[in-house]
């Protein structure tokens, strides 16, 4: 296997704590997501055909398709032993034709999809997702297109349409993965370099996420904002939020990904891409209205991320709407994206901003230590300020931990009644949106090793016999982080 990210620091600090990768457990999902991002919970027997999926994946029958039958694809013998995959990036991926050319998922080190389990029919554990956000720099117009990922050696269930994009378009491409480490491989020797694709630093990948051309894209976005070509809509306000003393208290502003009230351990965490899976053939297609009605028994695949949590679950409950733009691959239907979430979060950044912290697993170096250069690279690809920026010390490791404790805990406690009316993204993890978010806060505290900064986990989770979070208790006392003793090499 290729060298990925070792977690020496996390092992030293957490003791018996659960590492980030331990969140990728196999659980059943009881959920329905409507095409185009409309939440449509399906209860009872309508979910009886759902397959088992990990926390990194949400799966449901497409609302316009019949209930899928169990997949008949034979599982490869090495499936449980492998957690890494390659994704083949097509030539000229930033062009319209490149966007419509399917990406191919396969095994690392010469392993075939079957040998490695790197198949979209096995998206449960090793599915990959790609998302493109497109800017017309001449007008400031934005659009979102989700390139298709297929298993190497297969064909799409439906051939992707070539999107119409401006000749001078600036495109950013974001990758998400349900395994451990996803490695970009260019279809030609110069594909990755020509498209500005980055997967981390030498010998130290980002893991589940990676990018192409993000730095150029966000520079172009900021230029258009300065020239007033791009006017980013306000996240709006909510009459439902109970103020809790954080940045959302005044005016009850709708949260963005950089609000500590809703931030997880890795803000800007993943794509919001959706695919359709034919459970009989293992073929995938883009999630469009047309495709959903023409693939019998189609199953909707959706990565789990902080972006998905905010856009599809939290916002509707709070009476808020995410930043959406047309999808040229789906007849212009409005949709959100990871990059759009970052654009609105940057334009309306909270005073106390949650940016990618150095103690996140994704930006540790190959020895599991802090890596300033890797953290800054990750942030740049999402338009976030570097760690050296004096205005962003709120996301230093100890301050990030302090802020999720002192800002998110009272927010959840104050808004418990409202959030408890929301649907849990994963019913086998928590019984409603409130317990799900509280459980995420509990796990983020542990995964970031916040106890190393002399903080106490503010959330105690009460689970039923099935392990589902059904109740929580909070410690809302204000806590103060202190510098770590024998801290790993920080940038």
N, C-alpha and C positions, 0 to 999 in steps of 0.2 A: 504493500500500500504506500501511496505517496505520503510524505511527511506533512502532517497538518499542524494542529495546535496542541501542544502539550500543556497541561494545567498544573505545573509544579507549584506555582504560587497559590492557586485555589486549593490544592490538596493540603498545603501547609496551613492555610488560614481557616479552612472550613472544618477541619476535623471530621466529624461525622455528618456534616451538612451535605445536602444534595447538590451536585454540580449542575451546570446549565444543561448539559446533554441529558441529564436524567429526566428532564421535562418531556422528552420524546417517548412517552409511554403509549401503549396501545389501549385505546378506549373506544367504546361505541359512541356515536353521535346521534342525537335525536334533534334534528334541525332541518328546516327547509329554507333555502335562500332563493328568492325570486330573481329571475334574470334582470339585469340592470341595477342591481343593488337594493331592491325593495325587499324588506324583511317580511317573510311569510312563514311563520312557524306552523309546522305540520305535526299534529299530535296523533297519538294512538297508533292504530294498525297501519297507517300510511307510511310509517317508518320501519316496518318490519323487515323490509328487504335490504336495509342498509348494512354495508360491510363494516368490519372493525377498522378503526383508523386511529393514528396517534394524535397527540395534542397539536402537532404541526399541520394537521390537515382537517378540513371540514368537508364532509361529503353528504350530499343529499340528492334525491331524485330531482331532476329538472321539473319545474312546475308544469311544463307543457308536455312532459313525457310520462310514460307509464312507469310503474315501480320496477326497478332492475332486478333481474335474477342474479344469483350469486355468480361471480366470475369463474370461468372454467379454465383460465390460464394456469398451467402447471407452475408451481413455485420452484425456482431454482434451488438446488441443494445448498449453495453457499449463501443463501439469502440472509440468514441470521448472522453470518460472519462478516458481512460487508456493510459499511456505512458511508462509503465515498463513491462518487460517480464523476464522469466527465460529461461536459455538455459541449457539443460541437457548434461553434458560432459560424453561421453562413458567411460567405464572402460579402463584403460591402454591406454590413448589417445596418448602417445608418441610412441607407437609401430605401426608397419605397419597395423596390424589388427584394432587397435584403430583408426588410421587415416581414414580407410575405413568404419568405423562404423558411420552412420549418427548421427549428433547432433540433439537434439529435442527441438523445440521452443514451449513454453507453457506459461500460465499465472502465475503470482505470487500469493502467499498466497492461493494456492489451486484452483484458477480459471482455468477453462478449456481454451483451445485455442479459442473456439467460444465465450465464455463469455468475455474474455479479449481482443480479437482481435489479439492475438499473434499467427498469422498464416502466413506462407510464401506467401500465396495468398494475404495477406495484407502487403506484403513487402514494399509497398508504405509508410507506417507509422511505421511499427514495424518489419521490416525484420532484420534478424541477419546473419552475414557472418563470416566465419572462414578461417584462412590461416596458413599453416605450412611451415616453412623453415627448411631444413634438412642439417646437416653438417656431413660428414664423417671425423672424427678427425684424422684418420690415413693418409688421402691423401689431405685433404683440399677441397674435392669436395663438391659442394652445389647443392641442388635441391629444388623445390617448389611444394607442393601438397595442393590443396584446399579441405579440408574435406567438406562434404555436410551437409547442415542444412535442416531438414524437419519439418513440423508441427507434433507435438506429435499426435500419433494415425494414421498417414498416412504412406505410403511407398514411397520410391524414385521413380521418373519417370523412372530412369535407375539405377540399382544397381551399386554403386561405385566399381571400381577395386581396389584390394589390391595392393598398390605400393611396388616395390622392394626397400628396403632401407638397408644400411649396418647394421650388427648385433650390432655394437657399435655406431650407429648414435646418434647424439645430436640434438634434435628437439625443436624448439620453436613454440608455437601456439599463434596467435594473433586473437582477436575477434573485430568485428565491429557491430554497431547497428544503426538503423534509428529512434529509439524512444529516450527516455530519459535515463533510467537506465536499463542495462542488467545484470542480476544476474546469476553467475555461480552456477550450482547445480550438484554435482557428482552423477554418476549412482550408485556408491557404497559409503559407508561412508568414505573411504580413497582415493577415486579417485583424488580429488583436491589436497590434501596434497602430495600424492605420485608423482603427476606430477608437483608440484611446481606452481600451479595455483594461481593467485592473481587477486583480483577484486577491489583493493584499500585497505583502512585500516578499522578497525572496525567502523561501523556506518557512513562510508564515502567512497562510491564507486567512481571509476573513471567515471562511467556513461556509455557512449556509447562504451568504449573500455575496454579490459582486456587482460590478458596474461597467458600463462603457460610456465614455464621453460625458460623464457627469460634471466634471469641472468646467468644461467649455459651455455646457448647457446652462449651468447656474450663473456663470459670468454673463452670458447673453441675456438671461432673465433679469438680472440686476441692472444691466445696461438699459433694457427696455423699460424697466420700472423707473429708472432715473429720467428717461426721456419721455415718460408718461404715455408710452405706447401700450404698456401692459398695466392695467389697473386691476390689482388683485382684490377680489371682493372681501369684505369684512366677514369674519367668522360668525358675526351676529351676536345677539344676546338671547338669553333664556329667562323666561319668567318662572321657571320651575326650580332653578338651582337655589339652594339655601346657602348663603355666604358662610364661609368657614375660616376667613382670615387670610386665605391665600390670594394669588393674583386674580382669581376669578370672582373675588368677593365684591368688588366695586362694579356695579352695573351688571353683574351676573353674565359676564362675557362667555360665549361658547368656547370650550377648550380646543386647543390645537395640540399637535403631537408634542410640542415643547412645554406644555403645562405639566408641572409636577403633580397636579391633581390626578392626572391620568397616565403619566409616563411609567413605562416599565423599565426593565434593566437595560434595554437597548433602543432608545428613541430613534425613529427612522428605521424601524426594524425589518420591514419586508414588503413585498409587493402585494397588491390587492387583486391580482390576476385570477380569473376563473376559466376553467376548461371544461369541456364536456367529454366524458369517457363512454365509449361503447363497451359495456361490461362483457359482451360475448367475444369481441375481437381484440380488445385491448387498444383499439385505435382512439386517438383523441381528435378533437376539433375545437375551434374557437367557440367561446360561449356567446353566440349571437341568437337573436330571436328566431331567425330562419333555421339555423342549425338545430336549435332545441326542438323544433317541431318536426324535424326530418330524421332524427336518430332515435329509433324506438328504444325505450328503456334507458335513455341517456342518464348518466350520473354526473352531478356537478361537483367538480374538484375545486377547492379553494384553500389557499395556504392560510394558516393561522398566523396573525401578526398583530402588533400594536396598531397598525394602520387599519386593518380589518376590524379590530375591536372598536376603535373609535368611530370609523365611518359607518359601519353597519349595525352596531349595537348601542354604543353610548349616545351618539348624536341623536338618533330617533327618540330615545327616552327623554333626553334633555330638551327636545324641541328644536334641535339644531340641524343644519344641513352642511355636509362636507363640500369642499370646492370641487365642482364637476365641470367637465368640458366635453365636447362631442367626441365620439368614437367613430372614426371613418370606416372601421371594419364592421360596424354594426348599425349602419344607416344613420349615423350621427347621434345615436342615443347617448345622453349625458352619462358620464362615468367618472369615478375618482381614480387616483393613482398615488403611489408612494411619493413621486416627485411633486405632484400637486399639493399633497399634505405638507411637504417641506416648504413649498413656495408660500403658502398662506401662513405657515408657522413663522417663516422668516419675515414676512411683511408685517405681521402682528405678533411679534415675539414677546412673550411675557417678560416682565422685569427680572424675574427669577427664572432663568431659562434652563430647561432640561436638554442638554446636548450629550452626544455620545461620550460616556465616561471612560477613563483609561482602565478601570477595573472590570470592564465588560470582557467576556471571554473572546469576543470577536476581534478585539484589538490588542490582545496580549501578544507578545512575540513568541517565537518557537519554543522558548524555554519557560513560557508561562509568566513572564515578567511584563511590567508596564513598558509601553513602547510609544513614545510621543509622536514619532514620525508616522507610525501605522495609524494611530488615532486621528492625527490631522488629515491623513490621506482619506480615511473613511469619511470624516466630516466634510472634507472638500467635495467629495462625490455627491453629497446631499445638500450642498450649499450652506453648511454650518460653519461657524467661526472656529479658527484653530484654538488649541488649548492655551496658547500664549496670549490670547486676547484678554486684556484685563477685565473686560466687561462680562466675561463668561467663566469666572472663577466659581460660579455656583455649581458648575459641573465637574470640578475637581473630584477625585474619588471620594474623599471624606465628606465634601459638601453635597455631592449627589446623594450619598446615603442619608445625610442629615435631612435633606430636603424632601426625599420621598417619605421619610418618617414624619417630619413636622408639618408637611403640607398635604400630602395625600391622605394620611390617617384621619385628620379631622374632617377633610372633605368627604370621605367615605362615611364616616360616622354621622355627619350632619345630613347627608343625602341618602341614608340607608333606606328609608321608606320608599322613595322614588325609584332608586336603582333596583330594589327588590322586585319591582313590577316588570323589570326587563328580562328578556330571555337570555339564559346562559349560552355562550357560544358552544360549550361542550357539556352536555348534561351529565356525563359520567365524571366530570371534574367538580362541578358545582351546580346547585339546584336553581340558581337564578343569577342575574347579572351582578348583583351586589356581592354575593358570596364568591362569585368568580373573580371579580376585581380584587376583593380582599385577599383571596388565595394567591392571586398574582403578586400582590404587594408582599405577602409573606415569603413567596418563593424568590422574588427579586432581591429582597433583603439578604437571603441566604446565598443566592448565586453571586451577588456582588461582594460577598464576605464583609457585609457592613458591620458585623460584630467586631471586626478587627479595629474599628475606629471607636471602640468603647460605647457602642450603641446597642440597644436592646430591641429585638424584633417586636414591633408594636401590635402584631396581629397573632392571635391564637385561633387556629382553625379547628372547628369541631366537625368531625366526619361521621357519617353513618357506617353501617357494617360493610357497605360496598365501597367505602373510601371516598364518597361524594361529600364535598364541603356543604354543610347544611346550615351552619351557624358560625358566627365569629364573635370574638370579644376583642376590644381595642384597649390599648394603653395610649391615651391621647396626651400624656404629659410631654411637654417640650423637652427635647433632648439636644445635646450639644456634642458634635463629633470632635474628637481630638486626633492629632497626628498619630499614625500607626507606629508602633515600636518595631524596629528592624523591617521597615517597609521595603518592598521590592523596588528595584531601580525605576524611579519615576522620571518622566521627561520634564 
